[in-house]
Amino acid sequence: MDPHPERSAALVPLRIEEHGDIAIAHLDRPPVNALDRELLQAIGNGFKELEKSDAKAVVLTGEGSSFCAGADLFAVIEGSTEYIEGTVPALTDAFRSLFEFPRPVVAAVNGHAIAGGAVLTCECDYRIMAAGSGKIGISELKVGVPFPTYAIEIMRFAVAPHHFQELVYLARAYSPDDAVTMGMIDEVVEPEELMGRAIEVAERLARIPAATFEAMKTIIRQPALDRIARYGEEHDAKARKGWASDEVQESIKDFLVTTFGTSER
């Protein structure tokens, strides 16, 4: 959620580098890696390309002080209905490409992971967060926007079941240690240890035979995929309509004013 109109978008919003058999995917849209349509499309296309590559595992991290601050809400209220009609499917495609990626993905959460940033974190196979002031949580209902199907099913899949409704309805942001209790994070390390530990875990998972890992990942995630297939199309049509509604648009503006002091860039 980027309040800075003067920011310069990264030339490559998803930057991928090689580290031996491991690919490191950097969310790179300053200043907080907010999810606009360009970054969402880069995530969707990037993971589809990684699937064709020789990488045996992926580490997903963010550039700067944030992992990902969620949807670019300024773009949502500035855009037309056509923008929303194109952006919500791009959001779904980005989540799908990561959730169904057949090889190991380790999240190296270097700072705030809010809303869509928390979803990206939770769909990874192992989630490591840097200790400190970074927060993680799903703020969609606080903002007033409905979750697309992939987003809500990823969170249902990832978090502790007895905390799921609390996480959705109260829309709080949690410290790294509290996020472990909630099931959003597996491990907390010191910031200077984050990338080294993420690569270590990725290399460990990469040693599992690829077909074995893919088979286990598929069966673990199949219940969520079945629910998505059963009602996703109908729900997502309602979600797109909801995002474009006057009531939700006003709710987004109120949230931006409360959070940033303005609903304009």
N, C-alpha and C positions, 0 to 999 in steps of 0.2 A: 504494500500500500504506500505508494511513493508520493510524498507531498511536494517534491522539488521539481518545478517545471524546467529548471535550467540543466537537469541531468543530461548527460550524453549517453545514449544507448550504446551498449557494447556492439562492436562490429560483428562479433560472433556470440550470440547470447548463450549458446551451449558450447563450451570449448572442451575438446577431448584431447588428452595427451596419453602417451603410452608409458607404462612403467613395467617393463618386462612383459609378462603375460597378462598384466592387469591394465585396464583402461581407466583413467581418471576423468570423470565428466564434471566440469565446473559450470555451475549456473553463474552466468556472467552478465548481468544486466544491472549496472549501478543505479542507485546506491544500495538498494536492498533486495535485488533480484525479484522484483514484483513480476507476477505472471501476466504479461500482456499476450496478445495473440501471437506475436512473433516468437516469444520465448516458448510458449506452449507448443507451437508448431516445430520449433527446434528440438524440444524434448521428444516429441512424438517421432520425428524423422530421425533424430540422432540415435535413439534406441533401436529403431528398425535397422539402421546401418550397422550399429554395434552387433546386432544379431547375425549379420553377414560376415563380421570380422573374425580375426583369430583370437580376440581377447577371451580369456578363460573366466574372467570375473570383472566386475566394474565397481569402482568407488564413486559415489555421487556426493559432491560437496558444493559449497557456495563460495564465491569470491567476496572479499570485503568482510564486514563485521556481522552480516546476516547470512543465514542459509537461504531462506526464502520467506518473504513477508506476505505471501498470498497474492490473491488477484489484484491487479492494478485497478482499484475501484474508481479512480479518477477517469480512467479510460472508459469504464463501464457507463458512468453517468454522462460523459462527454459524447460517447458514441451513439449511433442510431440503433433502432431495433435491428437493423441489418447487422450491425457490429455484434450485438448480443447473439443473434441467431448463428453467427459464425464462430464466436468465441466460446460459447458453452460446448459445442461439439469439439473444438480444439482442446478444451480442458479435458473432456472425456477421452479423446485420443491420446493425449499425453499420459494420463493416468493408466489407460489400457496398455500402452506400449511398455511401460515400466512394470506394471503388475503381472503381465503375461510374459515378460522377458525370461527366457528359459535358463539363463545362467545366473550365478550368484551376483547379487548387488548389495553392497555395504554402504550405508549412509554415514558420512562423516559430517555431523551437524555442528557447524562452526559458530552458530549464533541463533538468533530468533528464527523459529520455524512456525509460522502462523497460518491458519486456515489451509490453503492449498499447499503451503510449505510443510505443514504437519502431515498432510495426506501423502505427499512425496516421500517423506521420511518413513511413514508407517508401512508403505508398500515395499520397502526394501527388506531383504532377507535378514539383515542384522543391522541394528541402529546404534551408533555410538555418538554421544553428544559431549561437547566440551563443557567442563565445569565453568561456572561463572554466572553472569547476569542474563544469559540467553534464556528465552522462554519458548515453550511449545504448547500449542493448543489449537482447537478448531473454533473460530469465532463467527462462523457463518450465521448462526441464529442471533447473535448479538448485533451483527450488521443488518440482518433481516432478509438474507438471501437463502433460497432453498439449495440443498446439496444436490448435485447430479448423482446418478445412481452409483457410478464407480466410486466416487468420493465417499459416500456413506457406507458402502459395502466394504471398502478398504478399511475404514475405521472400525467397523463391526468385526472384521476379520482380525485386526491387529491388537486391539486393546482388551484389557481384562473385562469379561462380560459384565461383572457387577459394577463396573465403572462407566460402561458405555453410555447410558442415558445421562448420567451426570456430565460426562464430557461434552455431549451434544447440546443438551438443554441449557446448562449454565455457561457454556462458552468461555470458560476460564483459560488463562495461560499459566502453564505450570513450570516450575523450576526443573532443571535436569534431574535432580534426585526424585522429586515428586512424579516426574514423567516415567521413571522406572516403575514406580508403584502402580501407575495407571496402565502400564503396558505399552506406552508409546516408544520408550527407549530401553535398550538392553543393557547398556553400559555407559558410565560416565568416566571421562579421563581428563587430565589437565590439558589445557589448550595446546601446549607445545607437543603433547603426545598424540594428538588426535589423528593426524594423517598417518603417522607411523603405525599406530594401532589398527587403523582401518585397512591399511595395505596388508598388515600381518594377517588379519582375519580373512580378507579377500584371497590372499595366497593360500591360506588353509582350506577354504571352501573350494578354490580352484583345483585342488589336488583330488577332489572327488571326481570319479569318472563322469563325464558330461551327461551321458544318457541316464545314469543313475540319479544325478542331481535333478535333472529335468523331470524325470518320472515322479520323484518325491515332491518336488515343488508343485507340480500339476495337481497331484492328489490332495495335497494340503490345502490348496487354494480352490479346489473344485466346488465346494459348497457355495463360496462367494460368487464364483462365476455362474453357477446355476441360478442363483437369485437374480443376478444381473440380466441373464438371458431371459428369465421369466417375466420380469416387469420393467426392465430398464428403458425400453423404447417409450413406453407410455409415460413413465415418470419423468424422463428427460424432456419430453414435449411440454409437460406441465412446468418443469423447472425453467425452461427457456421463456415461457410465457410469464412466469413469476418474476424473473430477473428484469423483464422489460416493463412490468406493471408500474403504474404511477405510485402505488403504495410502497413498493420495494425501492423504487428510485428515490423517493423521499426519505425512506429509512436509511439508505446508503448515504445520502447527503447529510442527514442528521449525525450519523456515525463519524463522517469525515470532519464535520464541524467540531464535534465533541473531542475527537482525537487530535486533529491538526489545526483547529481554529478556522478552517475554511473548507469549502467544498469545491474550490477552484484551484487550478495549478498556479 
